[in-house]
Amino acid sequence: MNCVALVYIVEISPPDSRGQICGLFPLFQLIGPIVSMISSRSVANQQDGWRILIALPVLPSLIVLLTLVFIPDSPLWLIANKTPM
């Protein structure tokens, strides 16, 4: 899945900033688990900490789900389906 996301990012990025945008992708893959570990450690000793840990991923998931409708089609997909760009 990560390779597919990176290929999509490469396809829709403007050529002049493609390197910078693609460089941010592995950085965010590194930051995500660190933030996850910090948040889980901070609520681990609370009374209902496990409920908070289950509820925390809901917000990013909702953001991704709501923004999916605004993601443009890949140029390669448009060419393969003979759709005008």
PDB file of N, CA, C and O in Angstrom:
ATOM      1  N   MET A   1       0.824  -1.192   0.000  1.00  0.00           N
ATOM      2  CA  MET A   1       0.000   0.000   0.000  1.00  0.00           C
ATOM      3  C   MET A   1       0.864   1.249   0.000  1.00  0.00           C
ATOM      4  O   MET A   1       0.523   2.244  -0.641  1.00  0.00           O
ATOM      5  N   ASN A   2       1.985   1.203   0.718  1.00  0.00           N
ATOM      6  CA  ASN A   2       2.840   2.382   0.757  1.00  0.00           C
ATOM      7  C   ASN A   2       3.426   2.700  -0.606  1.00  0.00           C
ATOM      8  O   ASN A   2       3.571   3.870  -0.961  1.00  0.00           O
ATOM      9  N   CYS A   3       3.764   1.672  -1.376  1.00  0.00           N
ATOM     10  CA  CYS A   3       4.305   1.899  -2.719  1.00  0.00           C
ATOM     11  C   CYS A   3       3.251   2.533  -3.618  1.00  0.00           C
ATOM     12  O   CYS A   3       3.570   3.407  -4.425  1.00  0.00           O
ATOM     13  N   VAL A   4       2.012   2.107  -3.489  1.00  0.00           N
ATOM     14  CA  VAL A   4       0.930   2.667  -4.297  1.00  0.00           C
ATOM     15  C   VAL A   4       0.721   4.132  -3.942  1.00  0.00           C
ATOM     16  O   VAL A   4       0.537   4.964  -4.830  1.00  0.00           O
ATOM     17  N   ALA A   5       0.748   4.454  -2.657  1.00  0.00           N
ATOM     18  CA  ALA A   5       0.565   5.844  -2.233  1.00  0.00           C
ATOM     19  C   ALA A   5       1.704   6.709  -2.745  1.00  0.00           C
ATOM     20  O   ALA A   5       1.471   7.835  -3.185  1.00  0.00           O
ATOM     21  N   LEU A   6       2.922   6.208  -2.696  1.00  0.00           N
ATOM     22  CA  LEU A   6       4.062   6.983  -3.161  1.00  0.00           C
ATOM     23  C   LEU A   6       4.015   7.196  -4.670  1.00  0.00           C
ATOM     24  O   LEU A   6       4.347   8.280  -5.150  1.00  0.00           O
ATOM     25  N   VAL A   7       3.612   6.188  -5.416  1.00  0.00           N
ATOM     26  CA  VAL A   7       3.479   6.335  -6.870  1.00  0.00           C
ATOM     27  C   VAL A   7       2.400   7.358  -7.200  1.00  0.00           C
ATOM     28  O   VAL A   7       2.567   8.157  -8.121  1.00  0.00           O
ATOM     29  N   TYR A   8       1.298   7.342  -6.460  1.00  0.00           N
ATOM     30  CA  TYR A   8       0.229   8.325  -6.686  1.00  0.00           C
ATOM     31  C   TYR A   8       0.738   9.737  -6.386  1.00  0.00           C
ATOM     32  O   TYR A   8       0.442  10.677  -7.124  1.00  0.00           O
ATOM     33  N   ILE A   9       1.495   9.880  -5.313  1.00  0.00           N
ATOM     34  CA  ILE A   9       2.040  11.193  -4.962  1.00  0.00           C
ATOM     35  C   ILE A   9       2.972  11.687  -6.067  1.00  0.00           C
ATOM     36  O   ILE A   9       2.946  12.863  -6.429  1.00  0.00           O
ATOM     37  N   VAL A  10       3.792  10.786  -6.600  1.00  0.00           N
ATOM     38  CA  VAL A  10       4.712  11.159  -7.677  1.00  0.00           C
ATOM     39  C   VAL A  10       3.938  11.586  -8.913  1.00  0.00           C
ATOM     40  O   VAL A  10       4.321  12.549  -9.578  1.00  0.00           O
ATOM     41  N   GLU A  11       2.862  10.892  -9.229  1.00  0.00           N
ATOM     42  CA  GLU A  11       2.099  11.203 -10.446  1.00  0.00           C
ATOM     43  C   GLU A  11       1.384  12.538 -10.376  1.00  0.00           C
ATOM     44  O   GLU A  11       1.301  13.239 -11.385  1.00  0.00           O
ATOM     45  N   ILE A  12       0.865  12.912  -9.218  1.00  0.00           N
ATOM     46  CA  ILE A  12       0.080  14.147  -9.163  1.00  0.00           C
ATOM     47  C   ILE A  12       0.883  15.357  -8.702  1.00  0.00           C
ATOM     48  O   ILE A  12       0.369  16.475  -8.717  1.00  0.00           O
ATOM     49  N   SER A  13       2.147  15.155  -8.288  1.00  0.00           N
ATOM     50  CA  SER A  13       2.976  16.270  -7.820  1.00  0.00           C
ATOM     51  C   SER A  13       3.484  17.084  -8.997  1.00  0.00           C
ATOM     52  O   SER A  13       3.786  16.534 -10.056  1.00  0.00           O
ATOM     53  N   PRO A  14       3.578  18.397  -8.813  1.00  0.00           N
ATOM     54  CA  PRO A  14       4.206  19.213  -9.851  1.00  0.00           C
ATOM     55  C   PRO A  14       5.690  18.854  -9.951  1.00  0.00           C
ATOM     56  O   PRO A  14       6.327  18.592  -8.931  1.00  0.00           O
ATOM     57  N   PRO A  15       6.247  18.837 -11.157  1.00  0.00           N
ATOM     58  CA  PRO A  15       7.641  18.401 -11.324  1.00  0.00           C
ATOM     59  C   PRO A  15       8.661  19.213 -10.524  1.00  0.00           C
ATOM     60  O   PRO A  15       9.671  18.666 -10.083  1.00  0.00           O
ATOM     61  N   ASP A  16       8.411  20.498 -10.335  1.00  0.00           N
ATOM     62  CA  ASP A  16       9.405  21.325  -9.648  1.00  0.00           C
ATOM     63  C   ASP A  16       9.465  21.062  -8.139  1.00  0.00           C
ATOM     64  O   ASP A  16      10.482  21.354  -7.510  1.00  0.00           O
ATOM     65  N   SER A  17       8.402  20.520  -7.551  1.00  0.00           N
ATOM     66  CA  SER A  17       8.416  20.241  -6.109  1.00  0.00           C
ATOM     67  C   SER A  17       8.233  18.754  -5.800  1.00  0.00           C
ATOM     68  O   SER A  17       7.952  18.390  -4.658  1.00  0.00           O
ATOM     69  N   ARG A  18       8.388  17.908  -6.791  1.00  0.00           N
ATOM     70  CA  ARG A  18       8.156  16.470  -6.618  1.00  0.00           C
ATOM     71  C   ARG A  18       9.109  15.847  -5.591  1.00  0.00           C
ATOM     72  O   ARG A  18       8.687  15.019  -4.783  1.00  0.00           O
ATOM     73  N   GLY A  19      10.356  16.228  -5.613  1.00  0.00           N
ATOM     74  CA  GLY A  19      11.333  15.676  -4.678  1.00  0.00           C
ATOM     75  C   GLY A  19      11.017  16.041  -3.240  1.00  0.00           C
ATOM     76  O   GLY A  19      11.136  15.208  -2.342  1.00  0.00           O
ATOM     77  N   GLN A  20      10.616  17.281  -3.021  1.00  0.00           N
ATOM     78  CA  GLN A  20      10.281  17.720  -1.667  1.00  0.00           C
ATOM     79  C   GLN A  20       9.042  17.003  -1.146  1.00  0.00           C
ATOM     80  O   GLN A  20       9.009  16.563   0.003  1.00  0.00           O
ATOM     81  N   ILE A  21       8.034  16.888  -1.987  1.00  0.00           N
ATOM     82  CA  ILE A  21       6.787  16.240  -1.567  1.00  0.00           C
ATOM     83  C   ILE A  21       7.015  14.760  -1.302  1.00  0.00           C
ATOM     84  O   ILE A  21       6.513  14.222  -0.315  1.00  0.00           O
ATOM     85  N   CYS A  22       7.765  14.100  -2.172  1.00  0.00           N
ATOM     86  CA  CYS A  22       8.039  12.676  -1.977  1.00  0.00           C
ATOM     87  C   CYS A  22       8.971  12.435  -0.796  1.00  0.00           C
ATOM     88  O   CYS A  22       8.942  11.358  -0.201  1.00  0.00           O
ATOM     89  N   GLY A  23       9.788  13.411  -0.451  1.00  0.00           N
ATOM     90  CA  GLY A  23      10.642  13.295   0.713  1.00  0.00           C
ATOM     91  C   GLY A  23       9.873  13.399   2.017  1.00  0.00           C
ATOM     92  O   GLY A  23      10.306  12.860   3.035  1.00  0.00           O
ATOM     93  N   LEU A  24       8.755  14.073   2.000  1.00  0.00           N
ATOM     94  CA  LEU A  24       7.928  14.198   3.207  1.00  0.00           C
ATOM     95  C   LEU A  24       7.194  12.905   3.534  1.00  0.00           C
ATOM     96  O   LEU A  24       6.853  12.662   4.692  1.00  0.00           O
ATOM     97  N   PHE A  25       6.949  12.079   2.533  1.00  0.00           N
ATOM     98  CA  PHE A  25       6.190  10.847   2.749  1.00  0.00           C
ATOM     99  C   PHE A  25       6.878   9.917   3.752  1.00  0.00           C
ATOM    100  O   PHE A  25       6.223   9.494   4.705  1.00  0.00           O
ATOM    101  N   PRO A  26       8.165   9.574   3.593  1.00  0.00           N
ATOM    102  CA  PRO A  26       8.795   8.718   4.605  1.00  0.00           C
ATOM    103  C   PRO A  26       8.965   9.422   5.951  1.00  0.00           C
ATOM    104  O   PRO A  26       8.983   8.773   6.996  1.00  0.00           O
ATOM    105  N   LEU A  27       9.089  10.743   5.924  1.00  0.00           N
ATOM    106  CA  LEU A  27       9.184  11.479   7.182  1.00  0.00           C
ATOM    107  C   LEU A  27       7.904  11.320   7.995  1.00  0.00           C
ATOM    108  O   LEU A  27       7.956  11.094   9.204  1.00  0.00           O
ATOM    109  N   PHE A  28       6.770  11.437   7.339  1.00  0.00           N
ATOM    110  CA  PHE A  28       5.498  11.265   8.046  1.00  0.00           C
ATOM    111  C   PHE A  28       5.288   9.819   8.462  1.00  0.00           C
ATOM    112  O   PHE A  28       4.626   9.562   9.468  1.00  0.00           O
ATOM    113  N   GLN A  29       5.839   8.865   7.710  1.00  0.00           N
ATOM    114  CA  GLN A  29       5.761   7.463   8.122  1.00  0.00           C
ATOM    115  C   GLN A  29       6.594   7.221   9.377  1.00  0.00           C
ATOM    116  O   GLN A  29       6.291   6.311  10.148  1.00  0.00           O
ATOM    117  N   LEU A  30       7.606   7.997   9.586  1.00  0.00           N
ATOM    118  CA  LEU A  30       8.418   7.902  10.792  1.00  0.00           C
ATOM    119  C   LEU A  30       7.756   8.622  11.966  1.00  0.00           C
ATOM    120  O   LEU A  30       7.784   8.129  13.093  1.00  0.00           O
ATOM    121  N   ILE A  31       7.166   9.776  11.708  1.00  0.00           N
ATOM    122  CA  ILE A  31       6.547  10.571  12.769  1.00  0.00           C
ATOM    123  C   ILE A  31       5.281   9.907  13.298  1.00  0.00           C
ATOM    124  O   ILE A  31       4.997  10.001  14.492  1.00  0.00           O
ATOM    125  N   GLY A  32       4.514   9.239  12.439  1.00  0.00           N
ATOM    126  CA  GLY A  32       3.257   8.610  12.850  1.00  0.00           C
ATOM    127  C   GLY A  32       3.400   7.617  13.988  1.00  0.00           C
ATOM    128  O   GLY A  32       2.700   7.749  14.992  1.00  0.00           O
ATOM    129  N   PRO A  33       4.278   6.626  13.875  1.00  0.00           N
ATOM    130  CA  PRO A  33       4.446   5.683  14.990  1.00  0.00           C
ATOM    131  C   PRO A  33       4.985   6.331  16.262  1.00  0.00           C
ATOM    132  O   PRO A  33       4.652   5.898  17.366  1.00  0.00           O
ATOM    133  N   ILE A  34       5.817   7.368  16.115  1.00  0.00           N
ATOM    134  CA  ILE A  34       6.326   8.055  17.300  1.00  0.00           C
ATOM    135  C   ILE A  34       5.195   8.752  18.035  1.00  0.00           C
ATOM    136  O   ILE A  34       5.101   8.662  19.259  1.00  0.00           O
ATOM    137  N   VAL A  35       4.339   9.444  17.304  1.00  0.00           N
ATOM    138  CA  VAL A  35       3.185  10.103  17.920  1.00  0.00           C
ATOM    139  C   VAL A  35       2.257   9.069  18.538  1.00  0.00           C
ATOM    140  O   VAL A  35       1.706   9.295  19.615  1.00  0.00           O
ATOM    141  N   SER A  36       2.084   7.951  17.874  1.00  0.00           N
ATOM    142  CA  SER A  36       1.240   6.877  18.397  1.00  0.00           C
ATOM    143  C   SER A  36       1.792   6.333  19.710  1.00  0.00           C
ATOM    144  O   SER A  36       1.039   6.106  20.657  1.00  0.00           O
ATOM    145  N   MET A  37       3.096   6.125  19.766  1.00  0.00           N
ATOM    146  CA  MET A  37       3.715   5.611  20.978  1.00  0.00           C
ATOM    147  C   MET A  37       3.589   6.607  22.131  1.00  0.00           C
ATOM    148  O   MET A  37       3.294   6.216  23.260  1.00  0.00           O
ATOM    149  N   ILE A  38       3.810   7.875  21.854  1.00  0.00           N
ATOM    150  CA  ILE A  38       3.700   8.898  22.897  1.00  0.00           C
ATOM    151  C   ILE A  38       2.276   8.990  23.415  1.00  0.00           C
ATOM    152  O   ILE A  38       2.061   9.087  24.623  1.00  0.00           O
ATOM    153  N   SER A  39       1.296   8.961  22.513  1.00  0.00           N
ATOM    154  CA  SER A  39      -0.094   9.060  22.959  1.00  0.00           C
ATOM    155  C   SER A  39      -0.521   7.821  23.733  1.00  0.00           C
ATOM    156  O   SER A  39      -1.288   7.930  24.689  1.00  0.00           O
ATOM    157  N   SER A  40      -0.046   6.659  23.345  1.00  0.00           N
ATOM    158  CA  SER A  40      -0.429   5.447  24.073  1.00  0.00           C
ATOM    159  C   SER A  40       0.245   5.398  25.439  1.00  0.00           C
ATOM    160  O   SER A  40      -0.359   4.930  26.405  1.00  0.00           O
ATOM    161  N   ARG A  41       1.463   5.861  25.536  1.00  0.00           N
ATOM    162  CA  ARG A  41       2.137   5.911  26.836  1.00  0.00           C
ATOM    163  C   ARG A  41       1.477   6.917  27.774  1.00  0.00           C
ATOM    164  O   ARG A  41       1.448   6.710  28.987  1.00  0.00           O
ATOM    165  N   SER A  42       0.951   7.998  27.220  1.00  0.00           N
ATOM    166  CA  SER A  42       0.370   9.032  28.068  1.00  0.00           C
ATOM    167  C   SER A  42      -0.975   8.618  28.658  1.00  0.00           C
ATOM    168  O   SER A  42      -1.347   9.110  29.723  1.00  0.00           O
ATOM    169  N   VAL A  43      -1.705   7.739  28.002  1.00  0.00           N
ATOM    170  CA  VAL A  43      -3.009   7.324  28.530  1.00  0.00           C
ATOM    171  C   VAL A  43      -3.016   5.897  29.066  1.00  0.00           C
ATOM    172  O   VAL A  43      -4.061   5.396  29.481  1.00  0.00           O
ATOM    173  N   ALA A  44      -1.860   5.242  29.061  1.00  0.00           N
ATOM    174  CA  ALA A  44      -1.807   3.829  29.457  1.00  0.00           C
ATOM    175  C   ALA A  44      -2.177   3.612  30.925  1.00  0.00           C
ATOM    176  O   ALA A  44      -2.759   2.581  31.260  1.00  0.00           O
ATOM    177  N   ASN A  45      -1.861   4.532  31.780  1.00  0.00           N
ATOM    178  CA  ASN A  45      -2.107   4.347  33.204  1.00  0.00           C
ATOM    179  C   ASN A  45      -3.418   4.956  33.685  1.00  0.00           C
ATOM    180  O   ASN A  45      -3.686   4.966  34.887  1.00  0.00           O
ATOM    181  N   GLN A  46      -4.219   5.454  32.790  1.00  0.00           N
ATOM    182  CA  GLN A  46      -5.506   6.024  33.183  1.00  0.00           C
ATOM    183  C   GLN A  46      -6.537   4.914  33.354  1.00  0.00           C
ATOM    184  O   GLN A  46      -6.353   3.790  32.886  1.00  0.00           O
ATOM    185  N   GLN A  47      -7.628   5.259  34.036  1.00  0.00           N
ATOM    186  CA  GLN A  47      -8.687   4.291  34.318  1.00  0.00           C
ATOM    187  C   GLN A  47      -9.256   3.682  33.032  1.00  0.00           C
ATOM    188  O   GLN A  47      -9.320   2.460  32.896  1.00  0.00           O
ATOM    189  N   ASP A  48      -9.661   4.522  32.106  1.00  0.00           N
ATOM    190  CA  ASP A  48     -10.245   4.062  30.837  1.00  0.00           C
ATOM    191  C   ASP A  48      -9.307   4.355  29.670  1.00  0.00           C
ATOM    192  O   ASP A  48      -9.756   4.751  28.594  1.00  0.00           O
ATOM    193  N   GLY A  49      -8.021   4.163  29.876  1.00  0.00           N
ATOM    194  CA  GLY A  49      -7.032   4.465  28.849  1.00  0.00           C
ATOM    195  C   GLY A  49      -7.212   3.663  27.578  1.00  0.00           C
ATOM    196  O   GLY A  49      -6.953   4.167  26.486  1.00  0.00           O
ATOM    197  N   TRP A  50      -7.648   2.430  27.702  1.00  0.00           N
ATOM    198  CA  TRP A  50      -7.812   1.587  26.513  1.00  0.00           C
ATOM    199  C   TRP A  50      -8.911   2.127  25.610  1.00  0.00           C
ATOM    200  O   TRP A  50      -8.839   1.984  24.390  1.00  0.00           O
ATOM    201  N   ARG A  51      -9.938   2.753  26.206  1.00  0.00           N
ATOM    202  CA  ARG A  51     -11.015   3.340  25.375  1.00  0.00           C
ATOM    203  C   ARG A  51     -10.508   4.545  24.598  1.00  0.00           C
ATOM    204  O   ARG A  51     -10.875   4.761  23.443  1.00  0.00           O
ATOM    205  N   ILE A  52      -9.667   5.315  25.246  1.00  0.00           N
ATOM    206  CA  ILE A  52      -9.086   6.472  24.561  1.00  0.00           C
ATOM    207  C   ILE A  52      -8.194   6.002  23.413  1.00  0.00           C
ATOM    208  O   ILE A  52      -8.206   6.592  22.332  1.00  0.00           O
ATOM    209  N   LEU A  53      -7.430   4.953  23.645  1.00  0.00           N
ATOM    210  CA  LEU A  53      -6.544   4.438  22.592  1.00  0.00           C
ATOM    211  C   LEU A  53      -7.322   3.906  21.401  1.00  0.00           C
ATOM    212  O   LEU A  53      -6.864   3.996  20.263  1.00  0.00           O
ATOM    213  N   ILE A  54      -8.488   3.356  21.660  1.00  0.00           N
ATOM    214  CA  ILE A  54      -9.313   2.875  20.543  1.00  0.00           C
ATOM    215  C   ILE A  54      -9.961   4.044  19.812  1.00  0.00           C
ATOM    216  O   ILE A  54     -10.153   3.982  18.598  1.00  0.00           O
ATOM    217  N   ALA A  55     -10.304   5.121  20.545  1.00  0.00           N
ATOM    218  CA  ALA A  55     -10.991   6.257  19.938  1.00  0.00           C
ATOM    219  C   ALA A  55     -10.038   7.205  19.204  1.00  0.00           C
ATOM    220  O   ALA A  55     -10.473   7.917  18.299  1.00  0.00           O
ATOM    221  N   LEU A  56      -8.760   7.234  19.566  1.00  0.00           N
ATOM    222  CA  LEU A  56      -7.823   8.181  18.954  1.00  0.00           C
ATOM    223  C   LEU A  56      -7.684   8.037  17.438  1.00  0.00           C
ATOM    224  O   LEU A  56      -7.621   9.063  16.761  1.00  0.00           O
ATOM    225  N   PRO A  57      -7.632   6.853  16.871  1.00  0.00           N
ATOM    226  CA  PRO A  57      -7.487   6.760  15.408  1.00  0.00           C
ATOM    227  C   PRO A  57      -8.730   7.174  14.626  1.00  0.00           C
ATOM    228  O   PRO A  57      -8.678   7.268  13.400  1.00  0.00           O
ATOM    229  N   VAL A  58      -9.823   7.418  15.297  1.00  0.00           N
ATOM    230  CA  VAL A  58     -11.056   7.780  14.591  1.00  0.00           C
ATOM    231  C   VAL A  58     -10.914   9.130  13.888  1.00  0.00           C
ATOM    232  O   VAL A  58     -11.371   9.285  12.756  1.00  0.00           O
ATOM    233  N   LEU A  59     -10.288  10.103  14.543  1.00  0.00           N
ATOM    234  CA  LEU A  59     -10.177  11.440  13.951  1.00  0.00           C
ATOM    235  C   LEU A  59      -9.370  11.443  12.648  1.00  0.00           C
ATOM    236  O   LEU A  59      -9.873  11.951  11.647  1.00  0.00           O
ATOM    237  N   PRO A  60      -8.148  10.905  12.607  1.00  0.00           N
ATOM    238  CA  PRO A  60      -7.440  10.882  11.315  1.00  0.00           C
ATOM    239  C   PRO A  60      -8.175  10.066  10.249  1.00  0.00           C
ATOM    240  O   PRO A  60      -8.150  10.412   9.068  1.00  0.00           O
ATOM    241  N   SER A  61      -8.826   8.989  10.673  1.00  0.00           N
ATOM    242  CA  SER A  61      -9.566   8.168   9.701  1.00  0.00           C
ATOM    243  C   SER A  61     -10.723   8.946   9.102  1.00  0.00           C
ATOM    244  O   SER A  61     -10.977   8.850   7.902  1.00  0.00           O
ATOM    245  N   LEU A  62     -11.419   9.706   9.908  1.00  0.00           N
ATOM    246  CA  LEU A  62     -12.521  10.529   9.398  1.00  0.00           C
ATOM    247  C   LEU A  62     -12.013  11.619   8.463  1.00  0.00           C
ATOM    248  O   LEU A  62     -12.646  11.919   7.451  1.00  0.00           O
ATOM    249  N   ILE A  63     -10.876  12.207   8.800  1.00  0.00           N
ATOM    250  CA  ILE A  63     -10.307  13.243   7.929  1.00  0.00           C
ATOM    251  C   ILE A  63      -9.962  12.657   6.563  1.00  0.00           C
ATOM    252  O   ILE A  63     -10.271  13.257   5.534  1.00  0.00           O
ATOM    253  N   VAL A  64      -9.326  11.492   6.550  1.00  0.00           N
ATOM    254  CA  VAL A  64      -8.980  10.840   5.282  1.00  0.00           C
ATOM    255  C   VAL A  64     -10.240  10.471   4.511  1.00  0.00           C
ATOM    256  O   VAL A  64     -10.308  10.675   3.299  1.00  0.00           O
ATOM    257  N   LEU A  65     -11.229   9.932   5.199  1.00  0.00           N
ATOM    258  CA  LEU A  65     -12.470   9.525   4.541  1.00  0.00           C
ATOM    259  C   LEU A  65     -13.194  10.717   3.927  1.00  0.00           C
ATOM    260  O   LEU A  65     -13.717  10.617   2.817  1.00  0.00           O
ATOM    261  N   LEU A  66     -13.229  11.840   4.635  1.00  0.00           N
ATOM    262  CA  LEU A  66     -13.929  13.016   4.127  1.00  0.00           C
ATOM    263  C   LEU A  66     -13.173  13.699   2.985  1.00  0.00           C
ATOM    264  O   LEU A  66     -13.791  14.330   2.127  1.00  0.00           O
ATOM    265  N   THR A  67     -11.851  13.579   2.966  1.00  0.00           N
ATOM    266  CA  THR A  67     -11.085  14.232   1.897  1.00  0.00           C
ATOM    267  C   THR A  67     -10.880  13.351   0.671  1.00  0.00           C
ATOM    268  O   THR A  67     -10.350  13.823  -0.335  1.00  0.00           O
ATOM    269  N   LEU A  68     -11.282  12.100   0.728  1.00  0.00           N
ATOM    270  CA  LEU A  68     -11.121  11.209  -0.428  1.00  0.00           C
ATOM    271  C   LEU A  68     -11.870  11.696  -1.663  1.00  0.00           C
ATOM    272  O   LEU A  68     -11.433  11.453  -2.788  1.00  0.00           O
ATOM    273  N   VAL A  69     -12.980  12.372  -1.467  1.00  0.00           N
ATOM    274  CA  VAL A  69     -13.756  12.837  -2.622  1.00  0.00           C
ATOM    275  C   VAL A  69     -13.038  13.954  -3.379  1.00  0.00           C
ATOM    276  O   VAL A  69     -13.367  14.223  -4.534  1.00  0.00           O
ATOM    277  N   PHE A  70     -12.052  14.614  -2.737  1.00  0.00           N
ATOM    278  CA  PHE A  70     -11.351  15.717  -3.372  1.00  0.00           C
ATOM    279  C   PHE A  70     -10.033  15.291  -4.026  1.00  0.00           C
ATOM    280  O   PHE A  70      -9.372  16.114  -4.660  1.00  0.00           O
ATOM    281  N   ILE A  71      -9.645  14.030  -3.883  1.00  0.00           N
ATOM    282  CA  ILE A  71      -8.391  13.559  -4.457  1.00  0.00           C
ATOM    283  C   ILE A  71      -8.586  13.384  -5.967  1.00  0.00           C
ATOM    284  O   ILE A  71      -9.506  12.690  -6.399  1.00  0.00           O
ATOM    285  N   PRO A  72      -7.717  14.016  -6.772  1.00  0.00           N
ATOM    286  CA  PRO A  72      -7.870  13.894  -8.232  1.00  0.00           C
ATOM    287  C   PRO A  72      -7.484  12.506  -8.721  1.00  0.00           C
ATOM    288  O   PRO A  72      -6.734  11.783  -8.066  1.00  0.00           O
ATOM    289  N   ASP A  73      -8.010  12.152  -9.882  1.00  0.00           N
ATOM    290  CA  ASP A  73      -7.638  10.884 -10.502  1.00  0.00           C
ATOM    291  C   ASP A  73      -6.184  10.949 -10.955  1.00  0.00           C
ATOM    292  O   ASP A  73      -5.666  12.012 -11.299  1.00  0.00           O
ATOM    293  N   SER A  74      -5.550   9.801 -10.946  1.00  0.00           N
ATOM    294  CA  SER A  74      -4.160   9.700 -11.375  1.00  0.00           C
ATOM    295  C   SER A  74      -4.082   9.898 -12.883  1.00  0.00           C
ATOM    296  O   SER A  74      -4.943   9.399 -13.607  1.00  0.00           O
ATOM    297  N   PRO A  75      -3.073  10.612 -13.375  1.00  0.00           N
ATOM    298  CA  PRO A  75      -2.920  10.762 -14.828  1.00  0.00           C
ATOM    299  C   PRO A  75      -2.779   9.416 -15.543  1.00  0.00           C
ATOM    300  O   PRO A  75      -3.287   9.249 -16.652  1.00  0.00           O
ATOM    301  N   LEU A  76      -2.102   8.467 -14.924  1.00  0.00           N
ATOM    302  CA  LEU A  76      -1.961   7.143 -15.532  1.00  0.00           C
ATOM    303  C   LEU A  76      -3.313   6.442 -15.645  1.00  0.00           C
ATOM    304  O   LEU A  76      -3.577   5.770 -16.642  1.00  0.00           O
ATOM    305  N   TRP A  77      -4.173   6.593 -14.633  1.00  0.00           N
ATOM    306  CA  TRP A  77      -5.511   6.012 -14.668  1.00  0.00           C
ATOM    307  C   TRP A  77      -6.340   6.665 -15.763  1.00  0.00           C
ATOM    308  O   TRP A  77      -7.079   5.983 -16.472  1.00  0.00           O
ATOM    309  N   LEU A  78      -6.222   7.987 -15.905  1.00  0.00           N
ATOM    310  CA  LEU A  78      -6.965   8.692 -16.941  1.00  0.00           C
ATOM    311  C   LEU A  78      -6.546   8.228 -18.337  1.00  0.00           C
ATOM    312  O   LEU A  78      -7.393   8.064 -19.215  1.00  0.00           O
ATOM    313  N   ILE A  79      -5.262   8.020 -18.542  1.00  0.00           N
ATOM    314  CA  ILE A  79      -4.767   7.536 -19.832  1.00  0.00           C
ATOM    315  C   ILE A  79      -5.245   6.097 -20.089  1.00  0.00           C
ATOM    316  O   ILE A  79      -5.664   5.768 -21.198  1.00  0.00           O
ATOM    317  N   ALA A  80      -5.179   5.250 -19.065  1.00  0.00           N
ATOM    318  CA  ALA A  80      -5.581   3.854 -19.234  1.00  0.00           C
ATOM    319  C   ALA A  80      -7.069   3.736 -19.551  1.00  0.00           C
ATOM    320  O   ALA A  80      -7.471   2.830 -20.281  1.00  0.00           O
ATOM    321  N   ASN A  81      -7.877   4.622 -19.024  1.00  0.00           N
ATOM    322  CA  ASN A  81      -9.324   4.582 -19.268  1.00  0.00           C
ATOM    323  C   ASN A  81      -9.773   5.526 -20.357  1.00  0.00           C
ATOM    324  O   ASN A  81     -10.969   5.731 -20.563  1.00  0.00           O
ATOM    325  N   LYS A  82      -8.793   6.110 -21.064  1.00  0.00           N
ATOM    326  CA  LYS A  82      -9.069   7.027 -22.186  1.00  0.00           C
ATOM    327  C   LYS A  82     -10.025   8.139 -21.796  1.00  0.00           C
ATOM    328  O   LYS A  82     -10.953   8.470 -22.534  1.00  0.00           O
ATOM    329  N   THR A  83      -9.783   8.709 -20.627  1.00  0.00           N
ATOM    330  CA  THR A  83     -10.561   9.825 -20.133  1.00  0.00           C
ATOM    331  C   THR A  83      -9.784  11.098 -20.375  1.00  0.00           C
ATOM    332  O   THR A  83      -8.585  11.133 -20.099  1.00  0.00           O
ATOM    333  N   PRO A  84     -10.422  12.161 -20.887  1.00  0.00           N
ATOM    334  CA  PRO A  84      -9.674  13.407 -21.114  1.00  0.00           C
ATOM    335  C   PRO A  84      -9.253  14.045 -19.785  1.00  0.00           C
ATOM    336  O   PRO A  84      -9.997  14.039 -18.805  1.00  0.00           O
ATOM    337  N   MET A  85      -8.029  14.598 -19.789  1.00  0.00           N
ATOM    338  CA  MET A  85      -7.515  15.216 -18.551  1.00  0.00           C
ATOM    339  C   MET A  85      -8.044  16.598 -18.375  1.00  0.00           C
ATOM    340  O   MET A  85      -7.717  17.264 -17.392  1.00  0.00           O
TER     341      MET A  85
END
